[in-house]
Amino acid sequence: MGKVKRVLLDTIKPIKGLTIIDIAKEIADLEGISKVTIRVEEMDVETITMTIIVEGSDIDFETLKEALEERGVVIHSIDEVIAERE
């Protein structure tokens, strides 16, 4: 079975809470993940809309989703997935 190598997510999080730097560092520590890019798309008084790009050797999406939710990040959509056969 193929392995997920890259996921691009449209997300939102409250302004209060972890910074995007902290979120990126903590997600990068998950098994199978080697690189996390977070780009702020829009900010308002209460929320930050972000694009999160996760790359790695074998990304477990459910683990990634749970880790983001634990950090207050809500996934709006999965906009891109790259999977490769080993």
N, CA, C and O atoms as a GROMACS GRO file, in nm:
protein
  344
    1MET      N    1   0.084  -0.119   0.000
    1MET     CA    2   0.000   0.000   0.000
    1MET      C    3   0.088   0.124   0.000
    1MET      O    4   0.196   0.125   0.059
    2GLY      N    5   0.041   0.227  -0.066
    2GLY     CA    6   0.116   0.352  -0.073
    2GLY      C    7   0.124   0.423   0.061
    2GLY      O    8   0.048   0.394   0.154
    3LYS      N    9   0.218   0.516   0.069
    3LYS     CA   10   0.236   0.595   0.190
    3LYS      C   11   0.211   0.742   0.158
    3LYS      O   12   0.252   0.792   0.053
    4VAL      N   13   0.143   0.810   0.250
    4VAL     CA   14   0.114   0.953   0.232
    4VAL      C   15   0.241   1.032   0.259
    4VAL      O   16   0.302   1.019   0.366
    5LYS      N   17   0.281   1.113   0.162
    5LYS     CA   18   0.404   1.191   0.170
    5LYS      C   19   0.380   1.340   0.193
    5LYS      O   20   0.466   1.409   0.247
    6ARG      N   21   0.262   1.388   0.152
    6ARG     CA   22   0.234   1.532   0.164
    6ARG      C   23   0.083   1.553   0.177
    6ARG      O   24   0.003   1.489   0.108
    7VAL      N   25   0.046   1.644   0.267
    7VAL     CA   26  -0.094   1.681   0.286
    7VAL      C   27  -0.101   1.833   0.297
    7VAL      O   28  -0.023   1.894   0.370
    8LEU      N   29  -0.195   1.893   0.223
    8LEU     CA   30  -0.217   2.038   0.230
    8LEU      C   31  -0.357   2.059   0.287
    8LEU      O   32  -0.455   2.010   0.233
    9LEU      N   33  -0.364   2.133   0.399
    9LEU     CA   34  -0.489   2.151   0.471
    9LEU      C   35  -0.528   2.298   0.481
    9LEU      O   36  -0.443   2.385   0.503
   10ASP      N   37  -0.657   2.325   0.465
   10ASP     CA   38  -0.713   2.457   0.492
   10ASP      C   39  -0.768   2.448   0.634
   10ASP      O   40  -0.856   2.367   0.662
   11THR      N   41  -0.717   2.532   0.725
   11THR     CA   42  -0.751   2.521   0.867
   11THR      C   43  -0.784   2.657   0.928
   11THR      O   44  -0.762   2.762   0.868
   12ILE      N   45  -0.838   2.651   1.048
   12ILE     CA   46  -0.865   2.772   1.126
   12ILE      C   47  -0.837   2.743   1.272
   12ILE      O   48  -0.857   2.630   1.319
   13LYS      N   49  -0.790   2.844   1.346
   13LYS     CA   50  -0.767   2.829   1.489
   13LYS      C   51  -0.797   2.960   1.558
   13LYS      O   52  -0.790   3.066   1.496
   14PRO      N   53  -0.831   2.955   1.686
   14PRO     CA   54  -0.851   3.079   1.761
   14PRO      C   55  -0.718   3.154   1.774
   14PRO      O   56  -0.612   3.093   1.775
   15ILE      N   57  -0.726   3.287   1.783
   15ILE     CA   58  -0.604   3.366   1.802
   15ILE      C   59  -0.539   3.328   1.934
   15ILE      O   60  -0.416   3.316   1.942
   16LYS      N   61  -0.621   3.308   2.038
   16LYS     CA   62  -0.566   3.267   2.167
   16LYS      C   63  -0.520   3.123   2.158
   16LYS      O   64  -0.576   3.044   2.082
   17GLY      N   65  -0.419   3.090   2.235
   17GLY     CA   66  -0.368   2.954   2.234
   17GLY      C   67  -0.227   2.951   2.179
   17GLY      O   68  -0.157   3.052   2.180
   18LEU      N   69  -0.187   2.835   2.132
   18LEU     CA   70  -0.052   2.817   2.080
   18LEU      C   71  -0.025   2.906   1.959
   18LEU      O   72  -0.116   2.938   1.882
   19THR      N   73   0.100   2.945   1.944
   19THR     CA   74   0.141   3.020   1.825
   19THR      C   75   0.158   2.923   1.709
   19THR      O   76   0.166   2.802   1.729
   20ILE      N   77   0.163   2.976   1.588
   20ILE     CA   78   0.185   2.888   1.472
   20ILE      C   79   0.324   2.826   1.479
   20ILE      O   80   0.345   2.717   1.426
   21ILE      N   81   0.419   2.892   1.542
   21ILE     CA   82   0.553   2.834   1.559
   21ILE      C   83   0.546   2.711   1.647
   21ILE      O   84   0.602   2.607   1.613
   22ASP      N   85   0.476   2.721   1.761
   22ASP     CA   86   0.463   2.606   1.851
   22ASP      C   87   0.389   2.491   1.783
   22ASP      O   88   0.429   2.375   1.797
   23ILE      N   89   0.283   2.522   1.711
   23ILE     CA   90   0.207   2.418   1.641
   23ILE      C   91   0.297   2.347   1.540
   23ILE      O   92   0.298   2.224   1.534
   24ALA      N   93   0.370   2.423   1.461
   24ALA     CA   94   0.458   2.364   1.359
   24ALA      C   95   0.562   2.272   1.423
   24ALA      O   96   0.585   2.162   1.375
   25LYS      N   97   0.625   2.318   1.531
   25LYS     CA   98   0.728   2.237   1.597
   25LYS      C   99   0.671   2.108   1.654
   25LYS      O  100   0.732   2.002   1.643
   26GLU      N  101   0.553   2.117   1.717
   26GLU     CA  102   0.493   1.999   1.777
   26GLU      C  103   0.446   1.899   1.672
   26GLU      O  104   0.460   1.778   1.691
   27ILE      N  105   0.390   1.946   1.562
   27ILE     CA  106   0.346   1.856   1.456
   27ILE      C  107   0.467   1.791   1.388
   27ILE      O  108   0.462   1.674   1.350
   28ALA      N  109   0.575   1.867   1.372
   28ALA     CA  110   0.696   1.813   1.310
   28ALA      C  111   0.756   1.699   1.392
   28ALA      O  112   0.830   1.617   1.338
   29ASP      N  113   0.725   1.694   1.521
   29ASP     CA  114   0.776   1.587   1.607
   29ASP      C  115   0.699   1.456   1.595
   29ASP      O  116   0.742   1.354   1.648
   30LEU      N  117   0.585   1.457   1.525
   30LEU     CA  118   0.508   1.334   1.509
   30LEU      C  119   0.583   1.235   1.420
   30LEU      O  120   0.656   1.274   1.328
   31GLU      N  121   0.564   1.108   1.448
   31GLU     CA  122   0.630   1.003   1.370
   31GLU      C  123   0.587   1.009   1.224
   31GLU      O  124   0.469   1.025   1.193
   32GLY      N  125   0.685   0.997   1.134
   32GLY     CA  126   0.658   0.996   0.991
   32GLY      C  127   0.653   1.133   0.928
   32GLY      O  128   0.638   1.145   0.806
   33ILE      N  129   0.666   1.239   1.010
   33ILE     CA  130   0.660   1.377   0.958
   33ILE      C  131   0.797   1.441   0.968
   33ILE      O  132   0.863   1.434   1.072
   34SER      N  133   0.841   1.503   0.859
   34SER     CA  134   0.974   1.565   0.858
   34SER      C  135   0.970   1.716   0.835
   34SER      O  136   1.067   1.785   0.865
   35LYS      N  137   0.858   1.768   0.784
   35LYS     CA  138   0.852   1.911   0.752
   35LYS      C  139   0.709   1.962   0.766
   35LYS      O  140   0.613   1.898   0.722
   36VAL      N  141   0.695   2.079   0.830
   36VAL     CA  142   0.565   2.143   0.846
   36VAL      C  143   0.578   2.289   0.804
   36VAL      O  144   0.667   2.360   0.852
   37THR      N  145   0.491   2.332   0.716
   37THR     CA  146   0.485   2.472   0.674
   37THR      C  147   0.347   2.526   0.709
   37THR      O  148   0.246   2.466   0.673
   38ILE      N  149   0.344   2.639   0.780
   38ILE     CA  150   0.216   2.702   0.813
   38ILE      C  151   0.218   2.843   0.756
   38ILE      O  152   0.308   2.922   0.784
   39ARG      N  153   0.118   2.872   0.675
   39ARG     CA  154   0.106   3.005   0.613
   39ARG      C  155  -0.027   3.067   0.658
   39ARG      O  156  -0.133   3.009   0.638
   40VAL      N  157  -0.018   3.186   0.718
   40VAL     CA  158  -0.139   3.258   0.759
   40VAL      C  159  -0.202   3.320   0.636
   40VAL      O  160  -0.138   3.395   0.562
   41GLU      N  161  -0.329   3.288   0.613
   41GLU     CA  162  -0.401   3.340   0.497
   41GLU      C  163  -0.486   3.461   0.534
   41GLU      O  164  -0.503   3.553   0.454
   42GLU      N  165  -0.540   3.460   0.657
   42GLU     CA  166  -0.629   3.568   0.699
   42GLU      C  167  -0.638   3.569   0.852
   42GLU      O  168  -0.634   3.465   0.916
   43MET      N  169  -0.649   3.688   0.907
   43MET     CA  170  -0.668   3.704   1.051
   43MET      C  171  -0.785   3.798   1.075
   43MET      O  172  -0.804   3.896   1.003
   44ASP      N  173  -0.864   3.765   1.177
   44ASP     CA  174  -0.964   3.861   1.222
   44ASP      C  175  -0.949   3.874   1.373
   44ASP      O  176  -0.848   3.831   1.429
   45VAL      N  177  -1.047   3.929   1.439
   45VAL     CA  178  -1.036   3.955   1.582
   45VAL      C  179  -1.021   3.827   1.663
   45VAL      O  180  -0.951   3.826   1.764
   46GLU      N  181  -1.085   3.719   1.620
   46GLU     CA  182  -1.089   3.597   1.700
   46GLU      C  183  -1.016   3.477   1.640
   46GLU      O  184  -0.978   3.386   1.714
   47THR      N  185  -0.996   3.475   1.509
   47THR     CA  186  -0.943   3.354   1.446
   47THR      C  187  -0.832   3.383   1.345
   47THR      O  188  -0.816   3.494   1.295
   48ILE      N  189  -0.756   3.277   1.318
   48ILE     CA  190  -0.653   3.280   1.215
   48ILE      C  191  -0.685   3.168   1.116
   48ILE      O  192  -0.700   3.052   1.155
   49THR      N  193  -0.697   3.202   0.988
   49THR     CA  194  -0.714   3.102   0.882
   49THR      C  195  -0.576   3.072   0.827
   49THR      O  196  -0.501   3.162   0.791
   50MET      N  197  -0.543   2.942   0.821
   50MET     CA  198  -0.408   2.900   0.784
   50MET      C  199  -0.410   2.789   0.681
   50MET      O  200  -0.503   2.708   0.676
   51THR      N  201  -0.306   2.786   0.599
   51THR     CA  202  -0.277   2.671   0.516
   51THR      C  203  -0.164   2.597   0.584
   51THR      O  204  -0.060   2.656   0.616
   52ILE      N  205  -0.184   2.468   0.608
   52ILE     CA  206  -0.080   2.386   0.670
   52ILE      C  207  -0.038   2.280   0.570
   52ILE      O  208  -0.121   2.205   0.518
   53ILE      N  209   0.093   2.275   0.542
   53ILE     CA  210   0.150   2.174   0.453
   53ILE      C  211   0.237   2.083   0.537
   53ILE      O  212   0.331   2.128   0.603
   54VAL      N  213   0.206   1.954   0.534
   54VAL     CA  214   0.281   1.855   0.611
   54VAL      C  215   0.345   1.759   0.513
   54VAL      O  216   0.279   1.706   0.423
   55GLU      N  217   0.476   1.735   0.532
   55GLU     CA  218   0.549   1.643   0.446
   55GLU      C  219   0.624   1.542   0.532
   55GLU      O  220   0.664   1.572   0.644
   56GLY      N  221   0.640   1.422   0.478
   56GLY     CA  222   0.713   1.321   0.553
   56GLY      C  223   0.722   1.191   0.477
   56GLY      O  224   0.684   1.182   0.360
   57SER      N  225   0.773   1.090   0.546
   57SER     CA  226   0.794   0.960   0.484
   57SER      C  227   0.671   0.871   0.490
   57SER      O  228   0.652   0.784   0.405
   58ASP      N  229   0.586   0.893   0.592
   58ASP     CA  230   0.466   0.810   0.609
   58ASP      C  231   0.371   0.881   0.705
   58ASP      O  232   0.370   0.851   0.825
   59ILE      N  233   0.292   0.974   0.654
   59ILE     CA  234   0.204   1.055   0.738
   59ILE      C  235   0.078   0.976   0.771
   59ILE      O  236   0.006   0.932   0.681
   60ASP      N  237   0.050   0.959   0.900
   60ASP     CA  238  -0.075   0.897   0.945
   60ASP      C  239  -0.176   1.010   0.963
   60ASP      O  240  -0.165   1.088   1.058
   61PHE      N  241  -0.273   1.019   0.873
   61PHE     CA  242  -0.364   1.134   0.875
   61PHE      C  243  -0.446   1.141   1.003
   61PHE      O  244  -0.467   1.251   1.056
   62GLU      N  245  -0.491   1.029   1.055
   62GLU     CA  246  -0.572   1.032   1.178
   62GLU      C  247  -0.491   1.086   1.295
   62GLU      O  248  -0.543   1.163   1.376
   63THR      N  249  -0.365   1.045   1.305
   63THR     CA  250  -0.278   1.097   1.411
   63THR      C  251  -0.256   1.246   1.393
   63THR      O  252  -0.261   1.322   1.490
   64LEU      N  253  -0.233   1.289   1.270
   64LEU     CA  254  -0.215   1.431   1.239
   64LEU      C  255  -0.340   1.510   1.277
   64LEU      O  256  -0.331   1.614   1.341
   65LYS      N  257  -0.456   1.461   1.237
   65LYS     CA  258  -0.583   1.529   1.266
   65LYS      C  259  -0.604   1.543   1.416
   65LYS      O  260  -0.640   1.651   1.464
   66GLU      N  261  -0.582   1.436   1.491
   66GLU     CA  262  -0.598   1.440   1.637
   66GLU      C  263  -0.502   1.539   1.700
   66GLU      O  264  -0.540   1.614   1.790
   67ALA      N  265  -0.377   1.540   1.654
   67ALA     CA  266  -0.276   1.631   1.708
   67ALA      C  267  -0.315   1.776   1.682
   67ALA      O  268  -0.299   1.862   1.770
   68LEU      N  269  -0.366   1.805   1.564
   68LEU     CA  270  -0.409   1.942   1.533
   68LEU      C  271  -0.529   1.981   1.620
   68LEU      O  272  -0.532   2.091   1.675
   69GLU      N  273  -0.626   1.892   1.632
   69GLU     CA  274  -0.745   1.922   1.712
   69GLU      C  275  -0.708   1.947   1.858
   69GLU      O  276  -0.766   2.035   1.922
   70GLU      N  277  -0.614   1.869   1.912
   70GLU     CA  278  -0.568   1.888   2.050
   70GLU      C  279  -0.506   2.026   2.069
   70GLU      O  280  -0.501   2.077   2.181
   71ARG      N  281  -0.459   2.085   1.961
   71ARG     CA  282  -0.394   2.217   1.967
   71ARG      C  283  -0.489   2.328   1.922
   71ARG      O  284  -0.446   2.441   1.900
   72GLY      N  285  -0.617   2.297   1.910
   72GLY     CA  286  -0.718   2.398   1.879
   72GLY      C  287  -0.736   2.429   1.732
   72GLY      O  288  -0.803   2.526   1.697
   73VAL      N  289  -0.678   2.346   1.645
   73VAL     CA  290  -0.686   2.370   1.501
   73VAL      C  291  -0.799   2.285   1.442
   73VAL      O  292  -0.808   2.165   1.469
   74VAL      N  293  -0.885   2.349   1.362
   74VAL     CA  294  -0.995   2.279   1.296
   74VAL      C  295  -0.964   2.271   1.147
   74VAL      O  296  -0.928   2.371   1.085
   75ILE      N  297  -0.978   2.152   1.091
   75ILE     CA  298  -0.953   2.132   0.948
   75ILE      C  299  -1.082   2.164   0.871
   75ILE      O  300  -1.185   2.102   0.894
   76HIS      N  301  -1.073   2.262   0.781
   76HIS     CA  302  -1.187   2.296   0.694
   76HIS      C  303  -1.192   2.199   0.576
   76HIS      O  304  -1.298   2.148   0.542
   77SER      N  305  -1.074   2.175   0.515
   77SER     CA  306  -1.071   2.086   0.399
   77SER      C  307  -0.931   2.031   0.378
   77SER      O  308  -0.831   2.090   0.420
   78ILE      N  309  -0.927   1.917   0.312
   78ILE     CA  310  -0.802   1.858   0.265
   78ILE      C  311  -0.792   1.897   0.119
   78ILE      O  312  -0.869   1.849   0.036
   79ASP      N  313  -0.697   1.985   0.088
   79ASP     CA  314  -0.690   2.042  -0.047
   79ASP      C  315  -0.592   1.970  -0.139
   79ASP      O  316  -0.599   1.987  -0.261
   80GLU      N  317  -0.501   1.891  -0.083
   80GLU     CA  318  -0.406   1.817  -0.166
   80GLU      C  319  -0.349   1.702  -0.084
   80GLU      O  320  -0.321   1.717   0.035
   81VAL      N  321  -0.332   1.589  -0.150
   81VAL     CA  322  -0.265   1.474  -0.088
   81VAL      C  323  -0.173   1.413  -0.192
   81VAL      O  324  -0.211   1.395  -0.308
   82ILE      N  325  -0.052   1.381  -0.150
   82ILE     CA  326   0.041   1.307  -0.235
   82ILE      C  327   0.075   1.178  -0.163
   82ILE      O  328   0.119   1.179  -0.048
   83ALA      N  329   0.054   1.066  -0.231
   83ALA     CA  330   0.091   0.935  -0.178
   83ALA      C  331   0.180   0.867  -0.281
   83ALA      O  332   0.162   0.883  -0.402
   84GLU      N  333   0.276   0.790  -0.231
   84GLU     CA  334   0.368   0.718  -0.320
   84GLU      C  335   0.377   0.573  -0.277
   84GLU      O  336   0.363   0.539  -0.159
   85ARG      N  337   0.401   0.489  -0.374
   85ARG     CA  338   0.426   0.348  -0.345
   85ARG      C  339   0.573   0.334  -0.310
   85ARG      O  340   0.660   0.394  -0.373
   86GLU      N  341   0.598   0.255  -0.210
   86GLU     CA  342   0.738   0.232  -0.167
   86GLU      C  343   0.803   0.126  -0.253
   86GLU      O  344   0.920   0.093  -0.233
   0.00000   0.00000   0.00000
